[in-house]
Amino acid sequence: MQKRFLLLFSSIIFSSTATFAQSNLLNAKIPEEIGEKTAAQLEADNDKPLPYPWINDRDVLYGKRVWEIIDLDERINFPFYFPIEDNLGSGRKPLFSVLLDGIKDGEVTEVFSDSYFQSRKTLEEILSSFTFSELTNEGNEIVNMYNGRSEEELKAQGILEEWHFVNSEVTPADVVQYKLVGYWFFDAMQAEMKFRVLGIAPVAVDALSKARGMEDATTELFWVFYPSVRDLLHEHYAFNNRNSSVPFSFDNLFTGRRFGSVIYKEENVYGDRAIDEYIIENAQMQLLESQRIKEKIRDIEQDMWTY
């Protein structure tokens, strides 16, 4: 009886979250009806992410800012990466496309070049690292032959063709990691350790390095202030491998820490230096140091209850 109640309760909780194009899948009479929702479903879907409670600074007995790497090669992190292309009309997008489309549409405005959110990035600055085009040697010879004419004129006249250019573009498939900065703190009012995501950044090879064949030259493309994009991430869903009828929003993945990560930096007296700056060329010791930082934060909560 209790098990049946839990299953019923879970179905009620998650029924409003299943907003893939698979809505009405079991009731559709023709394929075009798949994805159509009733008025009640649309009203139920009109929800917002669970708001953060207000925290009084005096109630924060302990705080520590950390930087983490979410490696997309790990299976647990696949929901952030896939699908890299249109997934047969499922309505799902990779996280990179959600962020980039939001930036282009003006929904994402708090975009920065650093994880301290001090230097803003414009749309032009962001897009400049996503596309790159240059003339080949043959193309340069043609431009020199028609000295005085611009590349646009030569292209319009059909003298310069596409194969005279080397083009590259950053795509969702090029994203290899996400970097995350967050804040662990002990809330005296709730008497527990909590975590808040402050910012996320896609890590990929930029278009210029990609054109040069430097696939390992990855960089942080931009940093997004996380609280400003929670509404957007709540509207887009990732695949739930255990139960595809109950998807998780990207906001659920981040706030619930449903990902695998490795700490690569913590705030410290040395100017927040990263682990690989003081443990050099020793990957095993770097991982052990990352684990030590995690255990140190966890032990703080345990020490709070020590009398």
C-alpha positions as a printed Julia matrix, in Angstrom:
307×3 Matrix{Float64}:
  0.0    0.0     0.0
  2.77   2.39    0.94
  4.69   1.54   -2.23
  1.58   2.22   -4.34
  1.14   5.6    -2.63
  4.76   6.56   -3.33
  4.38   5.67   -7.0
  1.18   7.7    -7.25
  2.8   10.66   -5.48
  5.82  10.51   -7.8
  3.59  10.48  -10.87
  1.76  13.59   -9.63
  4.99  15.41   -8.88
  6.59  14.71  -12.23
  3.54  14.81  -14.5
  3.98  18.54  -15.05
  7.65  18.17  -15.92
  7.32  15.86  -18.91
  7.25  18.59  -21.56
  9.01  16.82  -24.41
  7.42  16.61  -27.84
  6.25  13.15  -26.71
  3.18  14.69  -25.03
 -0.04  13.04  -26.25
  2.04  10.19  -27.67
 -0.34   7.51  -26.39
 -3.51   9.34  -27.45
 -2.49  10.6   -30.91
 -4.45   9.27  -33.88
 -2.05  10.76  -36.45
  1.67  11.65  -36.07
  0.92  15.38  -36.26
 -1.0   15.15  -32.96
  2.11  14.03  -31.06
  3.27  16.92  -28.93
 -0.1   18.65  -28.74
 -1.18  19.48  -25.2
 -4.51  20.16  -23.6
 -5.26  23.49  -21.93
 -4.84  21.82  -18.54
 -1.4   20.52  -19.53
 -0.3   23.92  -20.78
 -1.44  25.5   -17.53
  0.41  22.86  -15.5
  3.57  23.43  -17.53
  3.51  27.16  -16.83
  5.71  26.83  -13.76
  8.97  28.36  -12.61
 12.08  26.91  -11.0
 11.94  26.58   -7.25
 13.15  29.99   -6.03
 16.19  30.22   -3.83
 15.32  31.17   -0.24
 16.7   34.47    0.96
 19.86  33.97    3.04
 20.91  36.43    5.71
 24.68  36.93    5.62
 24.73  36.59    9.41
 23.35  33.05    9.11
 26.27  31.88    6.95
 28.63  30.31    9.47
 30.95  28.93    6.79
 31.46  29.63    3.1
 33.81  28.42    0.37
 33.81  29.18   -3.36
 34.99  26.34   -5.6
 35.49  25.83   -9.33
 34.66  22.47  -10.91
 35.03  20.72  -14.26
 32.13  18.71  -15.69
 33.76  16.35  -18.2
 31.35  15.44  -21.0
 33.22  12.17  -21.65
 31.74  10.81  -18.42
 28.52   8.88  -18.96
 26.74  10.62  -16.1
 27.27  13.95  -17.91
 25.9   12.82  -21.3
 22.58  14.69  -20.78
 24.5   17.98  -21.06
 26.08  16.94  -24.37
 23.46  15.04  -26.35
 21.75  15.38  -28.75
 24.39  17.2   -30.77
 21.97  17.4   -33.7
 18.2   17.48  -34.1
 16.99  14.31  -32.42
 14.13  13.38  -34.77
 11.86  16.1   -33.47
 12.18  15.19  -29.78
 12.41  18.88  -28.87
 15.58  18.37  -26.86
 18.68  20.5   -27.26
 22.19  20.21  -25.87
 22.95  22.68  -23.12
 25.3   24.63  -25.4
 22.52  25.28  -27.93
 20.15  26.36  -25.16
 22.66  28.93  -23.88
 23.75  30.15  -27.32
 20.2   30.51  -28.63
 19.29  32.38  -25.44
 22.19  34.78  -25.98
 21.2   35.39  -29.62
 17.54  35.92  -28.68
 18.37  38.3   -25.85
 17.06  35.99  -23.11
 20.56  35.55  -21.69
 22.14  38.91  -20.96
 24.47  38.26  -18.01
 27.41  36.95  -20.05
 31.01  37.5   -18.95
 34.54  36.61  -19.91
 35.63  35.6   -16.37
 34.27  33.53  -13.5
 34.22  36.56  -11.19
 31.62  38.25  -13.43
 33.5   41.52  -13.78
 34.1   41.79  -17.54
 31.01  41.55  -19.75
 30.99  40.03  -23.23
 28.93  41.42  -26.08
 27.15  39.26  -28.62
 29.65  40.3   -31.3
 32.59  39.26  -29.1
 31.0   35.9   -28.41
 30.1   35.12  -32.01
 33.54  36.2   -33.27
 35.08  33.14  -31.61
 32.42  30.8   -33.04
 33.05  31.34  -36.75
 36.22  31.81  -38.78
 36.94  32.12  -42.47
 40.13  32.79  -44.43
 41.34  32.5   -48.01
 43.38  29.55  -49.2
 46.63  30.1   -51.06
 44.78  29.9   -54.37
 42.21  32.37  -53.1
 44.93  34.82  -52.12
 46.45  34.54  -55.59
 43.1   35.41  -57.16
 42.66  38.43  -54.88
 46.15  39.62  -55.81
 45.33  39.24  -59.5
 42.28  41.47  -59.11
 44.01  44.08  -57.04
 41.62  46.76  -55.88
 38.51  44.56  -55.72
 37.16  43.38  -52.41
 36.48  39.76  -51.56
 32.74  40.48  -51.5
 32.84  41.79  -55.06
 34.82  38.8   -56.29
 32.4   36.41  -54.58
 29.39  38.19  -56.07
 30.91  37.89  -59.54
 31.62  34.18  -59.05
 35.39  34.63  -59.28
 35.9   33.54  -55.68
 34.05  30.34  -54.8
 33.46  28.46  -51.56
 36.42  26.14  -52.05
 38.69  29.2   -52.07
 37.97  29.64  -48.35
 38.76  27.67  -45.22
 35.71  27.89  -42.96
 35.23  26.61  -39.44
 32.44  26.9   -36.9
 32.06  25.89  -33.28
 29.22  23.39  -32.91
 27.73  21.61  -29.87
 29.85  18.59  -30.78
 33.0   20.63  -30.08
 32.11  21.25  -26.42
 34.2   18.91  -24.26
 33.59  20.29  -20.77
 31.59  22.72  -18.7
 33.24  24.71  -15.98
 31.19  25.58  -12.95
 31.75  27.99  -10.1
 29.66  27.57   -6.99
 29.47  28.39   -3.31
 29.27  25.92   -0.44
 27.89  27.44    2.74
 26.55  26.32    6.11
 23.12  27.8     6.79
 22.66  28.33   10.52
 18.88  28.65   10.17
 18.52  25.27    8.46
 21.58  23.78   10.2
 22.88  22.18    7.01
 25.49  22.6     4.31
 24.1   23.93    1.03
 25.41  24.61   -2.46
 24.57  27.36   -4.92
 25.67  27.43   -8.55
 27.01  30.89   -9.42
 28.13  30.45  -13.01
 28.72  28.01  -15.85
 30.99  28.13  -18.89
 31.2   25.87  -21.98
 34.73  24.77  -22.82
 35.55  24.06  -26.46
 38.06  24.76  -29.19
 37.46  28.17  -30.78
 36.87  28.49  -34.51
 40.38  29.8   -35.28
 42.13  26.93  -33.48
 39.73  24.47  -35.11
 40.64  25.8   -38.56
 44.33  25.41  -37.71
 43.79  21.79  -36.63
 44.55  22.6   -32.98
 41.7   20.51  -31.52
 43.32  20.34  -28.07
 43.49  24.13  -27.69
 40.27  24.41  -25.7
 39.17  27.58  -23.96
 36.29  28.99  -21.91
 33.94  30.44  -24.54
 32.0   32.58  -22.05
 30.71  32.6   -18.47
 27.0   32.91  -17.69
 25.76  34.12  -14.3
 23.64  31.13  -13.33
 20.79  32.73  -11.3
 19.92  34.86  -14.34
 19.34  31.82  -16.6
 17.43  29.52  -14.26
 14.08  30.3   -15.91
 15.49  29.46  -19.34
 17.15  26.24  -18.18
 13.94  25.22  -16.45
 12.13  25.32  -19.79
 14.53  22.89  -21.5
 14.81  19.24  -20.61
 17.55  16.66  -20.72
 17.13  12.94  -21.23
 16.48  10.77  -18.19
 18.12   7.43  -18.95
 16.2    5.65  -16.19
 12.75   6.84  -17.21
 12.23   8.82  -20.41
  8.7    9.82  -19.37
 10.12  11.83  -16.46
 12.79  14.17  -17.89
 14.9   16.51  -15.82
 15.25  20.17  -16.67
 18.79  21.52  -16.93
 18.08  23.55  -13.82
 17.21  20.32  -11.98
 20.52  18.81  -13.07
 22.55  21.72  -11.74
 20.71  22.56   -8.53
 20.38  18.87   -7.64
 24.04  18.23   -8.52
 23.08  15.44  -10.9
 26.48  15.41  -12.56
 30.01  14.19  -12.05
 32.68  16.81  -11.48
 36.21  17.42  -10.29
 37.26  20.48   -8.31
 40.12  22.24  -10.05
 40.31  25.38   -7.89
 39.17  26.8    -4.57
 39.4   30.31   -3.24
 42.62  30.6    -1.26
 45.2   33.01    0.05
 47.37  32.55   -3.07
 45.02  34.47   -5.34
 42.73  31.5    -5.95
 45.45  29.56   -7.7
 44.36  26.34   -9.39
 45.42  22.88   -8.29
 47.56  22.32  -11.39
 49.53  25.45  -10.51
 50.95  23.95   -7.33
 50.76  20.24   -8.23
 52.4   20.12  -11.63
 52.36  17.22  -14.14
 50.95  14.68  -11.73
 47.34  13.89  -12.6
 46.91  11.36   -9.81
 48.01  13.78   -7.1
 45.79  16.48   -8.62
 42.78  14.18   -8.31
 43.71  13.35   -4.73
 43.99  17.06   -3.94
 40.56  17.63   -5.48
 39.16  14.87   -3.3
 40.86  16.37   -0.24
 39.1   19.69   -0.86
 35.73  17.91   -1.16
 36.31  16.03    2.09
 37.4   19.22    3.84
 34.11  20.9     2.95
 32.11  17.85    3.97
 33.95  17.6     7.29
 32.97  21.18    8.13
 29.33  20.15    8.31
 30.19  17.21   10.54
 32.3   19.42   12.81
 29.36  21.77   13.29
 27.6   18.98   15.18
 30.6   18.07   17.33
 30.26  19.06   20.96
